[in-house]
Amino acid sequence: MKFWRLAKEVLLSVLGNVLYFLSFFIPKNEKLWVFGGLLGEGYNDNSKYFFEHLYKTKKDVEAVWITQNSDIVSQLREKGYKSYLGYSFKGCWIVMRAGAAVISHSRVRDLKPFTITSKVKFIQLWHGIPLKKIEFDDKVFFNKQSFVNQTGFFVMKILVPGFRRRFDMMIASSQEDRDNFSSAFQLGKHKIKITGYPRNDEIIASANRKSDTGTAKKILYVPTFRGVEKSDFNLFDKYHFDSQSINEFLKERKIFLYIKLHPYNKPSQNFFKKIKLCSNLVFYEENDIYNSLGAFDMLITDYSSIYFDYLLLNRPVIFTPFDYDEYVKKDREFYYKYDEVTPGPKARNWDDVVKYVSMFFDNPDEYNDFRKAIADKFHFYKDSDSSERVYKE
């Protein structure tokens, strides 16, 4: 975070504090629920799918999406949803009157201004079953942050009451991640409800959707975030990714490989140009993957928790821990021994990936029992009723 961004955050926090304290004196409407996600800039994940579930099925709740992105406001209004910019007059007023606030990422950045006092139900839906250590359990990622970032976090923790606000409720998909969330957020287990994730309702619903590639197969590559925000992603050329030869392999087998990088990582311009020249290699451009995840025949990932969700479909997963030793040292530690919870072959480079893709298309039941065992361990529910369970809680 550059200095000017830090200064802007501090100034907005001061404004937010004024509104926060005013909010104590404003009556709350327990039927008015505000939603936010992805640091106030995105519309995706569990908060999105729960928000849409309420709009479609619950007439006793007024759901409003709060964002810092004017494009999202326009898009949602076109669909008939209610949405406002957080720092607009109407947006501030709605957030200050809300009886419940629902988020899926950062406690103070998903909803701005943060006016969630103790009079408001504060609900954290989170954005994945934790494989990597997070929040208070994380001893690697925060410590590697720059002095400016660490200082900014320390200052914000003092200035912004939201950093000290505990959740009234959090959701989990199993006892496993309830235990991890309790430790990570220092939250009593009685406040963490095993409901399943709203976004997984969409995965199950999308499982039988018609593919846009006809009879050709589709594979999705989703690596996890690494480094710092907006950092380069360099796991292609470094690990033998030959775009031309891989593209020829895909064409021969009638496969399309979609590449979806984390929004905080970006490929080099040279790599981007190479992919654009390939017929069967495609950058997945949509921000939200969950409404189409069920259309993919296979998943490739390294440490992204998306594979836990994908296991609900019981389809092949290839794991690519190319930089495992470096990752656990510089980025994140894990809650589990990696090999014990990753039900699929482990590729050392892209040559291995190609080999394992062939293996799975010849024998898709390989690792089937292992996949089912891990799915049972991390998903108490395997239906499409998670949003309804969250609502009832």
C-alpha positions as CSV (number, residue, x, y, z in Angstrom):
1,M,0.0,0.0,0.0
2,K,1.5,3.3,-1.1
3,F,1.6,6.3,1.3
4,W,-1.2,8.2,-0.5
5,R,-3.4,5.2,-0.3
6,L,-2.7,4.8,3.4
7,A,-3.5,8.5,3.9
8,K,-6.8,8.2,2.0
9,E,-7.7,5.2,4.1
10,V,-7.0,7.1,7.3
11,L,-9.1,10.1,6.2
12,L,-12.0,7.9,5.3
13,S,-11.6,6.1,8.6
14,V,-12.0,9.4,10.4
15,L,-15.2,10.1,8.5
16,G,-16.3,6.5,9.2
17,N,-15.7,7.0,12.9
18,V,-17.9,10.0,13.0
19,L,-20.7,8.1,11.3
20,Y,-20.0,5.1,13.5
21,F,-20.6,7.1,16.7
22,L,-23.7,8.8,15.2
23,S,-25.0,5.4,14.3
24,F,-25.5,4.5,18.0
25,F,-28.3,7.1,18.2
26,I,-30.1,6.0,15.0
27,P,-32.9,3.4,15.4
28,K,-32.2,0.1,13.6
29,N,-34.5,-1.7,11.3
30,E,-34.0,-5.4,12.0
31,K,-35.5,-6.3,8.6
32,L,-33.0,-4.1,6.7
33,W,-29.8,-6.1,5.9
34,V,-26.8,-4.7,4.2
35,F,-24.3,-6.7,2.2
36,G,-20.7,-6.2,1.0
37,G,-17.8,-8.3,-0.3
38,L,-14.3,-8.4,-1.8
39,L,-13.0,-5.2,0.0
40,G,-16.0,-3.2,-1.2
41,E,-14.9,-3.6,-4.9
42,G,-16.5,-6.9,-6.0
43,Y,-19.8,-8.7,-6.3
44,N,-19.1,-12.4,-5.7
45,D,-18.8,-15.2,-3.2
46,N,-21.0,-16.2,-0.3
47,S,-22.4,-12.8,0.4
48,K,-23.5,-12.5,-3.3
49,Y,-25.3,-15.8,-3.4
50,F,-27.0,-15.3,0.0
51,F,-28.0,-11.8,-1.1
52,E,-29.6,-13.1,-4.2
53,H,-31.3,-15.9,-2.3
54,L,-33.0,-13.4,0.0
55,Y,-34.2,-11.3,-3.0
56,K,-35.7,-14.3,-4.7
57,T,-37.3,-16.0,-1.7
58,K,-37.7,-13.7,1.4
59,K,-40.1,-10.9,1.2
60,D,-39.8,-10.1,4.9
61,V,-36.2,-8.8,4.5
62,E,-34.9,-5.7,2.6
63,A,-31.5,-6.6,1.3
64,V,-29.2,-3.9,0.0
65,W,-25.7,-4.3,-1.6
66,I,-23.2,-1.6,-0.5
67,T,-20.1,-1.1,-2.6
68,Q,-17.4,1.4,-3.7
69,N,-17.8,0.4,-7.3
70,S,-20.3,2.4,-9.3
71,D,-20.4,-0.2,-12.1
72,I,-21.7,-2.8,-9.6
73,V,-24.4,-0.4,-8.5
74,S,-25.6,0.0,-12.1
75,Q,-25.4,-3.7,-12.8
76,L,-27.4,-4.7,-9.8
77,R,-30.0,-2.0,-10.3
78,E,-30.5,-3.2,-13.8
79,K,-31.3,-6.7,-12.4
80,G,-33.8,-5.1,-10.0
81,Y,-31.7,-5.3,-6.9
82,K,-31.1,-2.5,-4.4
83,S,-27.5,-1.2,-4.3
84,Y,-25.8,2.1,-3.3
85,L,-22.3,3.5,-3.1
86,G,-21.1,3.3,0.4
87,Y,-20.1,7.0,0.8
88,S,-23.2,8.4,-0.9
89,F,-25.7,10.1,1.3
90,K,-28.3,7.3,0.8
91,G,-25.6,4.6,1.2
92,C,-24.4,6.0,4.5
93,W,-28.0,6.4,5.8
94,I,-28.9,2.8,4.9
95,V,-25.8,1.3,6.5
96,M,-26.4,3.3,9.7
97,R,-30.0,2.1,9.9
98,A,-29.4,-1.6,9.1
99,G,-30.2,-4.2,11.6
100,A,-27.8,-6.7,10.1
101,A,-24.6,-6.6,8.1
102,V,-23.3,-9.5,6.0
103,I,-19.8,-9.8,4.6
104,S,-17.5,-12.4,3.1
105,H,-14.0,-11.0,3.3
106,S,-12.6,-8.1,5.4
107,R,-14.4,-7.0,8.5
108,V,-13.9,-3.3,7.7
109,R,-13.2,-3.1,4.0
110,D,-16.2,-5.0,2.7
111,L,-18.6,-2.4,4.1
112,K,-17.6,1.2,3.9
113,P,-18.4,3.3,5.9
114,F,-18.2,0.8,8.7
115,T,-21.0,1.8,11.2
116,I,-21.7,-1.7,12.5
117,T,-22.2,-1.0,16.2
118,S,-23.1,-3.5,18.9
119,K,-26.8,-2.9,18.1
120,V,-26.3,-4.5,14.7
121,K,-26.1,-8.3,13.9
122,F,-22.7,-8.7,12.3
123,I,-22.4,-11.9,10.1
124,Q,-19.3,-13.3,8.5
125,L,-19.8,-15.8,5.6
126,W,-16.1,-15.9,4.7
127,H,-14.9,-17.1,1.3
128,G,-13.5,-20.6,1.6
129,I,-12.7,-23.6,3.7
130,P,-9.3,-22.8,5.1
131,L,-6.4,-24.9,3.9
132,K,-4.0,-22.1,4.6
133,K,-3.7,-20.5,8.0
134,I,-5.6,-17.2,8.3
135,E,-6.1,-14.2,10.6
136,F,-4.7,-14.8,14.1
137,D,-3.3,-18.2,13.1
138,D,-1.3,-16.8,10.3
139,K,2.3,-16.1,11.4
140,V,3.9,-15.8,7.9
141,F,1.8,-13.5,5.6
142,F,1.4,-10.6,7.9
143,N,5.0,-10.6,9.1
144,K,6.3,-10.3,5.5
145,Q,4.3,-7.2,4.8
146,S,6.1,-3.9,4.3
147,F,6.7,-1.5,7.1
148,V,4.1,0.9,5.7
149,N,1.5,-1.9,5.5
150,Q,2.2,-3.1,9.0
151,T,2.1,0.5,10.3
152,G,-1.2,1.1,8.5
153,F,-2.7,-2.0,10.0
154,F,-1.6,-1.0,13.5
155,V,-2.9,2.6,13.1
156,M,-6.2,1.4,11.7
157,K,-6.6,-1.1,14.5
158,I,-6.4,1.8,16.9
159,L,-8.5,4.3,14.9
160,V,-11.2,2.0,13.5
161,P,-13.7,0.3,15.9
162,G,-14.5,-2.2,13.3
163,F,-11.1,-3.9,13.7
164,R,-12.2,-4.7,17.3
165,R,-15.8,-5.7,16.5
166,R,-16.4,-9.5,16.9
167,F,-18.8,-11.3,14.7
168,D,-22.2,-12.3,16.1
169,M,-22.3,-15.2,13.7
170,M,-20.0,-17.0,11.3
171,I,-20.7,-20.0,9.1
172,A,-18.8,-23.2,8.3
173,S,-19.2,-26.2,6.1
174,S,-18.0,-28.8,8.7
175,Q,-16.6,-29.3,12.2
176,E,-13.2,-29.1,10.7
177,D,-13.4,-25.6,9.5
178,R,-15.5,-24.5,12.5
179,D,-12.5,-25.5,14.7
180,N,-10.2,-23.5,12.4
181,F,-12.4,-20.5,12.3
182,S,-12.7,-20.5,16.1
183,S,-9.0,-20.3,16.4
184,A,-8.4,-17.9,13.5
185,F,-11.0,-15.4,14.6
186,Q,-10.8,-16.1,18.3
187,L,-14.5,-16.7,18.2
188,G,-16.5,-19.1,20.4
189,K,-17.6,-22.2,18.5
190,H,-21.2,-21.6,19.5
191,K,-21.2,-18.6,17.2
192,I,-20.0,-20.6,14.2
193,K,-22.9,-22.4,12.6
194,I,-22.4,-25.4,10.3
195,T,-24.7,-24.5,7.3
196,G,-22.6,-25.0,4.2
197,Y,-21.7,-22.2,1.9
198,P,-24.3,-20.3,-0.2
199,R,-21.9,-20.3,-3.2
200,N,-21.9,-24.1,-3.2
201,D,-25.7,-24.1,-3.8
202,E,-24.7,-22.6,-7.2
203,I,-22.0,-25.1,-7.9
204,I,-24.5,-28.0,-7.5
205,A,-27.1,-26.1,-9.6
206,S,-24.5,-25.6,-12.3
207,A,-23.3,-29.2,-12.4
208,N,-25.5,-30.2,-15.4
209,R,-25.4,-27.0,-17.4
210,K,-24.6,-27.3,-21.1
211,S,-21.0,-26.5,-21.9
212,D,-20.3,-23.6,-24.2
213,T,-17.6,-25.7,-25.9
214,G,-19.9,-28.4,-27.3
215,T,-18.5,-31.9,-26.9
216,A,-15.0,-30.6,-26.0
217,K,-13.9,-31.0,-22.4
218,K,-13.1,-28.0,-20.2
219,I,-10.4,-27.8,-17.5
220,L,-10.0,-24.9,-15.1
221,Y,-6.6,-23.8,-13.7
222,V,-7.0,-21.7,-10.5
223,P,-3.8,-21.0,-8.6
224,T,-4.0,-19.3,-5.2
225,F,-2.9,-15.7,-4.4
226,R,0.8,-15.3,-3.6
227,G,3.1,-12.4,-3.0
228,V,1.4,-9.0,-2.3
229,E,-1.5,-7.2,-4.0
230,K,-1.0,-6.7,-7.8
231,S,2.2,-8.8,-7.8
232,D,3.4,-10.7,-10.9
233,F,2.6,-14.4,-11.3
234,N,5.5,-16.4,-12.5
235,L,4.6,-20.1,-12.4
236,F,4.4,-20.6,-16.1
237,D,7.7,-20.3,-17.9
238,K,9.5,-21.2,-14.7
239,Y,7.9,-24.6,-14.7
240,H,8.1,-25.6,-18.3
241,F,4.9,-24.1,-19.6
242,D,5.3,-24.3,-23.4
243,S,2.1,-22.7,-24.7
244,Q,2.4,-24.0,-28.2
245,S,3.0,-27.6,-27.3
246,I,0.4,-27.6,-24.6
247,N,-2.1,-26.0,-27.0
248,E,-1.4,-28.8,-29.6
249,F,-2.0,-31.4,-26.9
250,L,-5.3,-29.8,-26.0
251,K,-6.4,-29.6,-29.6
252,E,-5.6,-33.3,-30.2
253,R,-7.7,-34.3,-27.1
254,K,-10.5,-31.7,-27.7
255,I,-9.9,-29.9,-24.5
256,F,-10.0,-26.2,-23.5
257,L,-7.8,-25.1,-20.6
258,Y,-9.2,-22.0,-18.9
259,I,-6.7,-20.0,-16.7
260,K,-8.1,-17.9,-13.9
261,L,-5.5,-16.1,-11.8
262,H,-6.3,-14.5,-8.5
263,P,-7.4,-10.9,-9.0
264,Y,-4.4,-9.7,-7.0
265,N,-1.9,-11.5,-9.2
266,K,-1.3,-10.7,-12.9
267,P,0.6,-12.5,-15.7
268,S,3.4,-10.8,-17.7
269,Q,2.3,-9.0,-20.8
270,N,4.5,-11.4,-22.8
271,F,2.7,-14.4,-21.4
272,F,-0.7,-12.8,-21.9
273,K,0.1,-12.2,-25.6
274,K,1.2,-15.9,-26.0
275,I,-2.1,-17.2,-24.6
276,K,-4.1,-14.9,-26.9
277,L,-2.4,-16.7,-29.9
278,C,-3.5,-20.1,-28.7
279,S,-6.9,-21.6,-29.8
280,N,-7.4,-23.9,-26.7
281,L,-5.9,-21.8,-24.0
282,V,-8.2,-19.2,-22.6
283,F,-8.0,-16.6,-19.8
284,Y,-11.2,-16.8,-17.7
285,E,-12.3,-13.2,-17.6
286,E,-15.3,-13.3,-15.3
287,N,-14.8,-12.2,-11.7
288,D,-17.1,-14.9,-10.3
289,I,-16.3,-18.5,-11.0
290,Y,-19.0,-20.2,-9.0
291,N,-21.9,-19.9,-11.4
292,S,-19.9,-21.9,-14.0
293,L,-17.7,-24.1,-11.9
294,G,-20.0,-27.1,-12.5
295,A,-19.4,-26.9,-16.2
296,F,-15.7,-27.9,-15.9
297,D,-14.7,-31.5,-16.2
298,M,-11.4,-31.1,-14.2
299,L,-9.7,-28.7,-11.9
300,I,-6.1,-27.8,-11.5
301,T,-4.9,-25.9,-8.5
302,D,-2.0,-25.5,-6.1
303,Y,-3.2,-24.3,-2.7
304,S,-6.6,-22.7,-3.5
305,S,-9.4,-23.8,-1.2
306,I,-11.6,-23.9,-4.3
307,Y,-10.8,-27.6,-4.7
308,F,-12.8,-28.3,-1.4
309,D,-15.9,-26.9,-3.1
310,Y,-15.2,-28.7,-6.4
311,L,-15.1,-32.0,-4.5
312,L,-18.9,-31.7,-4.2
313,L,-18.9,-32.7,-7.9
314,N,-16.5,-35.7,-7.4
315,R,-14.5,-34.8,-10.5
316,P,-10.7,-35.1,-11.0
317,V,-8.4,-32.6,-9.4
318,I,-4.7,-32.2,-10.3
319,F,-2.5,-30.4,-7.7
320,T,0.4,-28.2,-8.7
321,P,2.5,-27.5,-5.6
322,F,5.4,-26.4,-7.8
323,D,6.8,-23.9,-5.3
324,Y,5.6,-25.6,-2.1
325,D,8.8,-25.1,0.0
326,E,9.0,-21.4,-1.0
327,Y,5.3,-20.9,-0.5
328,V,5.1,-22.2,3.1
329,K,8.2,-20.2,4.0
330,K,7.2,-16.9,2.4
331,D,3.4,-16.8,2.0
332,R,1.3,-19.1,4.2
333,E,1.5,-22.1,6.5
334,F,-1.1,-24.9,6.3
335,Y,-3.6,-26.3,8.8
336,Y,-3.0,-29.8,7.5
337,K,-0.3,-31.9,6.0
338,Y,-0.7,-31.1,2.3
339,D,-0.6,-34.6,0.9
340,E,-3.2,-35.9,3.4
341,V,-6.0,-33.5,2.3
342,T,-5.3,-33.1,-1.4
343,P,-7.0,-36.1,-3.2
344,G,-5.2,-36.1,-6.5
345,P,-1.8,-36.4,-8.2
346,K,0.9,-33.8,-7.4
347,A,2.6,-32.3,-10.4
348,R,6.2,-31.0,-10.2
349,N,5.9,-29.0,-13.5
350,W,3.6,-28.5,-16.5
351,D,5.0,-31.6,-18.2
352,D,3.5,-33.6,-15.3
353,V,0.2,-31.7,-15.6
354,V,-0.2,-32.8,-19.2
355,K,0.6,-36.4,-18.2
356,Y,-2.0,-36.4,-15.4
357,V,-4.6,-34.8,-17.7
358,S,-4.2,-37.7,-20.0
359,M,-4.4,-40.1,-17.1
360,F,-7.7,-38.7,-15.8
361,F,-9.4,-38.7,-19.2
362,D,-8.4,-42.3,-19.7
363,N,-9.4,-43.2,-16.2
364,P,-11.6,-40.6,-14.4
365,D,-12.2,-42.8,-11.4
366,E,-8.6,-42.6,-10.3
367,Y,-8.5,-41.1,-6.8
368,N,-12.2,-41.5,-6.5
369,D,-12.3,-43.0,-3.0
370,F,-9.8,-40.4,-1.8
371,R,-11.9,-37.6,-3.2
372,K,-15.1,-38.9,-1.5
373,A,-13.3,-39.2,1.8
374,I,-12.0,-35.6,1.8
375,A,-15.4,-34.4,0.7
376,D,-17.1,-36.2,3.6
377,K,-14.5,-34.7,6.0
378,F,-15.0,-31.1,4.9
379,H,-18.7,-31.0,3.9
380,F,-21.4,-31.9,6.4
381,Y,-24.0,-31.0,3.8
382,K,-23.8,-31.8,0.1
383,D,-27.2,-30.4,-1.0
384,S,-28.2,-27.0,-2.4
385,D,-29.9,-25.6,0.7
386,S,-27.0,-23.8,2.4
387,S,-28.5,-20.3,1.8
388,E,-31.7,-21.3,3.5
389,R,-29.9,-22.7,6.5
390,V,-27.9,-19.5,6.8
391,Y,-31.2,-17.5,6.7
392,K,-32.7,-19.7,9.5
393,E,-29.7,-19.3,11.7
